[in-house]
Each structure stands twice: as structure tokens, then as C-alpha cells.
Amino acid sequence: MAPPAWHRVWRRLRSSCLTVLRGWAVLTLFTDEGISGAKGREKRPGLDALLKGIARREFDMVAAWSVCRLGRSLQHLVGLLGDMTVCGVDLYLHVQALDTSTPSGRAMFGMLGVFSEFERAMISERVKAGIARSGKKGGRPPVDPIKVDKIRRALLKGTSINETARKHCVGVATVHRIKVAMAEPMAA
């Protein structure tokens, strides 16, 4: 198995073993494979089913691998814990070793939510900074003029676009764009 798939299987196996050791029974497994924890309930069918089960009081404990698997917005996490508390459902988070059936666990959950939101904001800031650093225009950097001349000479000799791209370590679209630019002055 590829590492990501192996890690998911390992986490499920460990979580199942832990629930048995704690005396809990796994009633249902809710998953949102490949969907970010930052997405809302409407885009996460597993989370939606979990929340419906909580509202129907189908279980009294929810066990999750990590707080980031439930959500990354502080408002969402606090709301989720509030809904769970009203319905008499506690939360266990394995990575954080957190159990909201205790007062310290509930306090810690609030702090983890704050840090989860902070981490998401930091990622967003880094992405924005990276985009700003790469320039307003965006896209790939321009091809070196010396390389453009070599590509032109190869095309004038009759070398194919694919072969020229391969030989000069550039994309086929780059060679095609240069070839079109070469033909434009002749057409005028």
C-alpha cells in the first residue's frame, strides 16, 4: 500500500484497539476520505452523518484521531462541542489524548481549537505571501533569451517541436509559442 493508505489503515486499527481497551464499543465508523477538515458539514457526508447521530443520541462518546479531523474553525469546533454536550455526548481525541468527559478535557479542547484555527490562518498567510513574492503576473518565469535563440535555431533547422522541447528542457507549449512568434513577423 502507498504510505497515505497505510497510515489511514494503521490509524483505524489503533483507534479500534484503543476503544476496546477503554471498554468502548465501536458502533459506527464515520469517514470523509480525501475531504479537508476545513470544509463545512455540507461538503462532508461523514461529518453530517455523525452530527445527525449525535442529535438522535445514538451514542454517548465520539472518538476521533485528531481535532483537525473534526474541523479547523474555532467557531465550528466550539459549536460541535456545545451540540455534543447538550446531547450528552463526550469526545475523545487520540493524538491530543483528550477526553471531554472531564473539565480539564473540555478546557483543553477549547485551546486546541484556538491553535487549530491559528495554524490554518498561518497556512493561508504563507500562501498569500508566496503568491505576492512570485509577482503579480504569476505563472512561470520567462525563458532565458539565450535558450530562446537556441530553440529558434533548432526550429529553423526543421527539428520537431517535441524533439526541440526535449533537447532544451522546456515544455512543448513554450516551443510552440516561440514557433508562433517566429511566424508572426513573416505573416505581417
Rosetta silent file (secondary structure, phi, psi, omega in degrees, C-alpha in Angstrom):
SEQUENCE: MAPPAWHRVWRRLRSSCLTVLRGWAVLTLFTDEGISGAKGREKRPGLDALLKGIARREFDMVAAWSVCRLGRSLQHLVGLLGDMTVCGVDLYLHVQALDTSTPSGRAMFGMLGVFSEFERAMISERVKAGIARSGKKGGRPPVDPIKVDKIRRALLKGTSINETARKHCVGVATVHRIKVAMAEPMAA
SCORE:     score description
SCORE:     0.000 S_00000001
   1 L     0.000  148.220  174.455    0.000    0.000    0.000 S_00000001
   2 L   -67.138  150.826 -177.260    1.081    3.565   -0.578 S_00000001
   3 H   -49.863  -45.895 -178.704    2.089    5.352    2.628 S_00000001
   4 H   -60.288  -42.253  179.410   -1.065    7.511    2.916 S_00000001
   5 H   -65.217  -40.977  179.475   -3.362    4.479    2.610 S_00000001
   6 H   -61.805  -42.236 -179.924   -1.234    2.523    5.069 S_00000001
   7 H   -63.608  -38.594  178.596   -1.389    5.356    7.595 S_00000001
   8 H   -64.386  -43.345  179.113   -5.189    5.503    7.357 S_00000001
   9 H   -63.435  -43.902 -179.057   -5.455    1.748    7.941 S_00000001
  10 H   -62.143  -44.116  179.272   -2.998    1.939   10.842 S_00000001
  11 H   -61.172  -44.322  179.677   -4.900    4.811   12.468 S_00000001
  12 H   -62.598  -43.532 -179.613   -8.206    2.937   12.204 S_00000001
  13 H   -62.604  -47.244  179.764   -6.671   -0.224   13.631 S_00000001
  14 H   -63.622  -41.592  179.524   -5.063    1.636   16.538 S_00000001
  15 H   -62.727  -41.998  178.783   -8.248    3.593   17.231 S_00000001
  16 H   -63.114  -43.146  178.976  -10.299    0.394   17.265 S_00000001
  17 H   -63.143  -41.715 -179.985   -7.845   -1.266   19.654 S_00000001
  18 H   -64.257  -40.028 -179.636   -7.883    1.776   21.949 S_00000001
  19 H   -65.051  -38.465  177.911  -11.663    1.860   22.097 S_00000001
  20 H   -65.447  -43.209  179.842  -11.747   -1.814   23.077 S_00000001
  21 H   -62.859  -32.839  179.541   -9.076   -1.230   25.751 S_00000001
  22 L   -83.771   -3.487  179.972  -11.102    1.644   27.204 S_00000001
  23 L    86.577   14.131  178.974  -14.211   -0.534   27.271 S_00000001
  24 L   -93.087  154.228  174.449  -15.952    1.286   24.444 S_00000001
  25 L  -110.604  134.602  177.579  -17.748   -0.422   21.581 S_00000001
  26 L   -81.884  111.282 -179.243  -17.366    0.915   18.049 S_00000001
  27 L   -87.699  -44.357 -177.387  -20.932    1.353   16.814 S_00000001
  28 L  -147.215  145.871  176.311  -20.296    3.238   13.584 S_00000001
  29 L  -111.676  119.720  179.465  -17.271    4.494   11.681 S_00000001
  30 L  -105.830  128.093  179.073  -17.720    7.892   10.018 S_00000001
  31 L  -135.441  151.962  171.613  -15.176    8.940    7.384 S_00000001
  32 L  -130.340   75.997 -176.646  -14.690   11.734    4.888 S_00000001
  33 L   -61.468  126.630  174.155  -11.873   10.304    2.746 S_00000001
  34 L    73.626   10.671  179.286   -9.904   12.964    0.904 S_00000001
  35 L  -111.708  130.040 -177.640  -12.007   15.868    2.197 S_00000001
  36 L   -63.815  145.603  174.504  -10.309   18.594    4.213 S_00000001
  37 L   -66.546  -13.264  179.473  -11.328   19.197    7.804 S_00000001
  38 L   -78.906  -15.956 -179.507  -11.663   22.844    6.804 S_00000001
  39 L   -73.688  154.685 -179.745  -14.733   22.068    4.695 S_00000001
  40 L   -80.512  174.424 -177.954  -18.182   22.572    6.153 S_00000001
  41 H   -56.617  -38.596 -176.684  -20.768   19.987    7.087 S_00000001
  42 H   -65.559  -22.361  179.684  -22.498   20.231    3.698 S_00000001
  43 H  -103.356    4.700 -178.674  -19.329   19.040    1.909 S_00000001
  44 L  -128.306   90.113 -176.605  -18.502   16.301    4.434 S_00000001
  45 H   -60.458  -33.674  178.541  -21.111   13.499    4.393 S_00000001
  46 H   -64.970  -45.168  178.100  -19.335   11.576    7.160 S_00000001
  47 H   -64.439  -40.812  178.885  -19.383   14.571    9.496 S_00000001
  48 H   -59.979  -45.344  178.818  -23.009   15.250    8.589 S_00000001
  49 H   -63.827  -39.518  177.605  -23.973   11.657    9.472 S_00000001
  50 H   -60.655  -47.257 -178.558  -22.023   11.923   12.746 S_00000001
  51 H   -64.496  -36.445  175.778  -23.834   15.130   13.707 S_00000001
  52 H   -65.529  -40.132  177.306  -27.212   13.563   12.897 S_00000001
  53 H   -63.461  -38.232  177.183  -26.287   10.577   15.090 S_00000001
  54 H   -63.210  -46.655 -178.813  -25.347   12.951   17.910 S_00000001
  55 H   -61.971  -34.236  178.909  -28.683   14.776   17.580 S_00000001
  56 L   -84.925    0.154  179.788  -30.534   11.426   17.707 S_00000001
  57 L    55.897   45.459 -179.878  -28.431   10.417   20.756 S_00000001
  58 L   -77.483  -15.678 -179.537  -27.337    7.184   19.052 S_00000001
  59 L  -152.465  165.918 -178.684  -24.113    7.098   21.102 S_00000001
  60 L  -115.562    1.281  179.234  -22.572    8.736   24.149 S_00000001
  61 E  -147.268  137.069  172.703  -18.935    9.037   23.009 S_00000001
  62 E  -116.362  127.395  176.994  -17.258   10.124   19.784 S_00000001
  63 E  -112.161  129.760  178.940  -13.636    9.079   19.271 S_00000001
  64 E  -130.458  155.809 -179.289  -11.565   10.839   16.611 S_00000001
  65 L   -64.362  -46.981 -175.874   -7.928   10.576   15.595 S_00000001
  66 L  -153.552  158.907  178.624   -7.237   14.319   15.993 S_00000001
  67 H   -59.576  -31.997 -178.207   -9.027   17.635   16.466 S_00000001
  68 H   -70.032  -16.054  176.767   -8.131   18.564   12.866 S_00000001
  69 H   -75.397  -21.572 -179.214  -10.256   15.639   11.626 S_00000001
  70 L   -90.653  -35.991 -179.471  -13.364   17.330   13.031 S_00000001
  71 L   169.735  166.135 -178.591  -12.749   20.868   11.823 S_00000001
  72 L  -123.997    5.483  177.658  -10.337   23.760   11.729 S_00000001
  73 L  -102.667  129.999 -179.741  -12.598   26.659   12.597 S_00000001
  74 H   -58.052  -43.653  179.507  -12.807   27.619   16.254 S_00000001
  75 H   -59.280  -44.123 -179.651  -16.471   28.557   15.855 S_00000001
  76 H   -63.550  -45.846 -177.646  -17.240   25.183   14.278 S_00000001
  77 H   -65.731  -42.873  178.879  -15.351   23.215   16.943 S_00000001
  78 H   -65.198  -41.591  176.918  -16.899   25.114   19.850 S_00000001
  79 H   -62.170  -41.951  178.460  -20.345   24.708   18.268 S_00000001
  80 H   -61.165  -47.531  179.854  -19.721   20.994   17.767 S_00000001
  81 H   -64.213  -37.364  176.801  -18.682   20.520   21.388 S_00000001
  82 H   -61.981  -45.685  177.837  -21.710   22.545   22.514 S_00000001
  83 H   -61.255  -41.699 -179.532  -24.059   20.339   20.471 S_00000001
  84 H   -65.225  -42.071 -178.979  -22.385   17.230   21.844 S_00000001
  85 H   -63.083  -45.053  179.020  -22.633   18.480   25.434 S_00000001
  86 H   -58.692  -36.760 -178.304  -26.352   19.288   25.063 S_00000001
  87 L   -88.909    1.711  178.774  -26.939   15.756   23.754 S_00000001
  88 L    74.114   29.750 -179.387  -24.824   14.144   26.476 S_00000001
  89 L  -110.431  129.040  177.685  -22.086   13.004   24.082 S_00000001
  90 E   -97.769  167.319 -176.614  -18.412   13.206   25.070 S_00000001
  91 E  -128.187  134.169  174.163  -15.402   13.411   22.765 S_00000001
  92 E  -119.516  127.312  177.410  -12.101   11.540   22.834 S_00000001
  93 E  -115.069  116.732 -173.088   -9.208   12.748   20.635 S_00000001
  94 L   -64.827  -53.520 -175.330   -6.380   10.227   20.362 S_00000001
  95 L   -59.326  -40.560 -178.636   -3.468   12.414   19.188 S_00000001
  96 L   -87.295   -3.444 -177.508   -4.195   15.057   21.797 S_00000001
  97 L    49.269   52.868 -172.884   -5.048   12.428   24.485 S_00000001
  98 E  -118.376  133.121  179.239   -8.121   14.495   25.256 S_00000001
  99 E  -130.695  111.684 -175.423  -11.350   13.320   26.866 S_00000001
 100 L   -78.179    6.625  174.364  -14.117   15.919   27.183 S_00000001
 101 L   -76.925   -6.787  178.076  -15.886   13.905   29.853 S_00000001
 102 L  -113.096  151.908  177.905  -13.546   15.740   32.268 S_00000001
 103 H   -59.407  -40.758  179.444  -13.432   19.506   32.975 S_00000001
 104 H   -66.293  -33.472  177.281   -9.747   19.665   32.030 S_00000001
 105 H   -65.611  -40.599  177.832  -10.532   17.858   28.780 S_00000001
 106 H   -65.664  -40.895  178.541  -13.201   20.423   27.874 S_00000001
 107 H   -64.641  -43.703 -179.497  -10.802   23.302   28.615 S_00000001
 108 H   -63.863  -37.388  178.652   -8.044   21.672   26.598 S_00000001
 109 H   -59.673  -42.832  177.901  -10.433   21.142   23.670 S_00000001
 110 H   -60.632  -42.199  179.289  -11.088   24.884   23.551 S_00000001
 111 H   -66.728  -39.374  178.592   -7.358   25.614   23.486 S_00000001
 112 H   -63.558  -37.888  177.120   -6.762   23.042   20.739 S_00000001
 113 H   -61.634  -41.116  178.204   -9.467   24.691   18.673 S_00000001
 114 H   -61.266  -46.137 -179.097   -7.715   28.051   19.039 S_00000001
 115 H   -69.075  -33.771  177.569   -4.413   26.569   17.884 S_00000001
 116 H   -64.104  -43.473  177.853   -6.068   24.707   15.016 S_00000001
 117 H   -66.059  -39.184  177.945   -7.584   27.962   13.746 S_00000001
 118 H   -60.782  -44.860 -179.945   -4.237   29.721   14.229 S_00000001
 119 H   -61.156  -42.774  179.729   -2.459   27.047   12.167 S_00000001
 120 H   -63.467  -41.456  178.484   -4.984   27.403    9.353 S_00000001
 121 H   -64.305  -38.608  179.072   -4.563   31.196    9.354 S_00000001
 122 H   -65.655  -41.123  177.517   -0.770   30.810    9.230 S_00000001
 123 H   -61.300  -44.862  179.259   -1.008   28.459    6.236 S_00000001
 124 H   -60.506  -43.188  179.067   -3.263   30.975    4.485 S_00000001
 125 H   -63.545  -40.801  179.369   -0.806   33.800    5.207 S_00000001
 126 H   -64.989  -39.433  178.321    2.129   31.758    3.858 S_00000001
 127 H   -64.033  -45.917  179.019    0.211   31.003    0.664 S_00000001
 128 H   -61.817  -41.722  179.066   -0.664   34.686    0.208 S_00000001
 129 H   -64.299  -39.389  178.578    2.950   35.710    0.881 S_00000001
 130 H   -64.320  -40.632  177.917    4.178   33.152   -1.650 S_00000001
 131 H   -65.608  -43.558  179.028    1.799   34.463   -4.292 S_00000001
 132 H   -63.877  -39.444 -179.163    2.868   38.050   -3.595 S_00000001
 133 H   -66.600  -35.509 -177.849    6.541   37.047   -3.705 S_00000001
 134 H   -74.669   -8.888  176.551    6.140   35.305   -7.064 S_00000001
 135 L   105.080  157.350 -178.019    4.842   38.539   -8.539 S_00000001
 136 L   -69.382  -31.490 -177.575    1.506   39.912   -9.551 S_00000001
 137 L   -67.776  -41.220 -177.946    1.735   38.390  -13.002 S_00000001
 138 L    74.785 -170.536  179.366    2.143   34.843  -11.747 S_00000001
 139 L    78.783 -172.061 -178.966    2.905   31.930  -13.998 S_00000001
 140 L   -77.223  153.593  175.007    6.271   30.529  -14.924 S_00000001
 141 L   -67.720  153.989 -178.882    9.380   32.697  -15.076 S_00000001
 142 L   -64.688  151.784  178.733   10.372   33.754  -18.608 S_00000001
 143 L   -74.458  140.133  179.862   12.661   31.504  -20.616 S_00000001
 144 L   -55.680  131.158 -178.412   16.285   32.662  -20.780 S_00000001
 145 H   -55.835  -34.924  178.672   16.844   34.673  -24.014 S_00000001
 146 H   -64.074  -41.117  179.267   19.907   32.565  -24.898 S_00000001
 147 H   -66.925  -37.212  178.118   17.778   29.422  -24.654 S_00000001
 148 H   -61.459  -42.631  177.922   15.078   31.064  -26.811 S_00000001
 149 H   -61.820  -42.446  178.953   17.696   31.735  -29.521 S_00000001
 150 H   -63.229  -39.529  178.818   18.847   28.103  -29.400 S_00000001
 151 H   -65.634  -42.499  178.014   15.229   26.928  -29.711 S_00000001
 152 H   -59.307  -45.573  179.892   14.676   29.252  -32.707 S_00000001
 153 H   -61.625  -41.001  179.556   17.789   27.892  -34.425 S_00000001
 154 H   -64.133  -41.495  179.497   16.648   24.301  -33.826 S_00000001
 155 H   -66.826  -38.494  178.184   13.209   25.065  -35.257 S_00000001
 156 H   -64.734  -29.438  177.598   14.733   26.783  -38.302 S_00000001
 157 L   -76.292   -8.569  178.882   16.772   23.625  -38.925 S_00000001
 158 L    97.237    9.118  177.898   13.481   21.692  -39.055 S_00000001
 159 L   -67.452  139.705 -178.381   13.662   19.968  -35.674 S_00000001
 160 L   -67.233  160.658  179.681   10.193   18.968  -34.440 S_00000001
 161 H   -61.242  -46.456 -178.966    8.530   20.799  -31.558 S_00000001
 162 H   -61.692  -45.654 -178.670    8.632   17.716  -29.306 S_00000001
 163 H   -65.786  -40.228  178.624   12.288   16.990  -30.009 S_00000001
 164 H   -63.226  -43.877  179.264   13.241   20.648  -29.503 S_00000001
 165 H   -61.127  -44.842 -179.748   11.375   20.767  -26.191 S_00000001
 166 H   -63.847  -45.279 -176.694   13.083   17.584  -25.012 S_00000001
 167 H   -64.930  -35.951 -175.292   16.543   18.732  -26.132 S_00000001
 168 H  -102.769    7.603  176.238   16.290   22.157  -24.445 S_00000001
 169 L    56.113   48.166  174.839   14.428   21.001  -21.304 S_00000001
 170 L  -131.496  169.103  179.275   11.388   23.197  -21.815 S_00000001
 171 L   -75.514  155.429  177.976    7.715   22.484  -22.279 S_00000001
 172 H   -60.529  -38.521  179.804    6.171   21.746  -25.652 S_00000001
 173 H   -62.666  -35.579  178.543    3.901   24.785  -25.190 S_00000001
 174 H   -64.135  -46.500  179.585    6.969   27.005  -24.757 S_00000001
 175 H   -63.791  -41.833  179.705    8.482   25.776  -28.031 S_00000001
 176 H   -62.093  -43.053  179.145    5.127   26.147  -29.780 S_00000001
 177 H   -61.157  -41.165  179.011    4.770   29.736  -28.505 S_00000001
 178 H   -65.808  -40.096 -179.953    8.279   30.565  -29.817 S_00000001
 179 H   -65.005  -41.913  178.204    7.462   28.988  -33.184 S_00000001
 180 H   -63.892  -41.994  179.180    4.231   31.010  -33.476 S_00000001
 181 H   -63.611  -33.978  178.441    6.131   34.204  -32.559 S_00000001
 182 H   -67.379  -34.638 -176.600    8.695   33.392  -35.279 S_00000001
 183 H   -79.157  -25.102 -176.273    5.928   33.090  -37.891 S_00000001
 184 H   -60.825  -47.006  179.846    4.144   36.340  -36.942 S_00000001
 185 H   -62.087  -31.858 -179.362    6.697   38.792  -38.438 S_00000001
 186 H   -70.158  -33.898 -177.982    6.654   36.782  -41.675 S_00000001
 187 H   -73.481  -25.511 -176.392    2.853   36.956  -41.912 S_00000001
 188 L   -79.859    0.000    0.000    2.838   40.754  -41.487 S_00000001
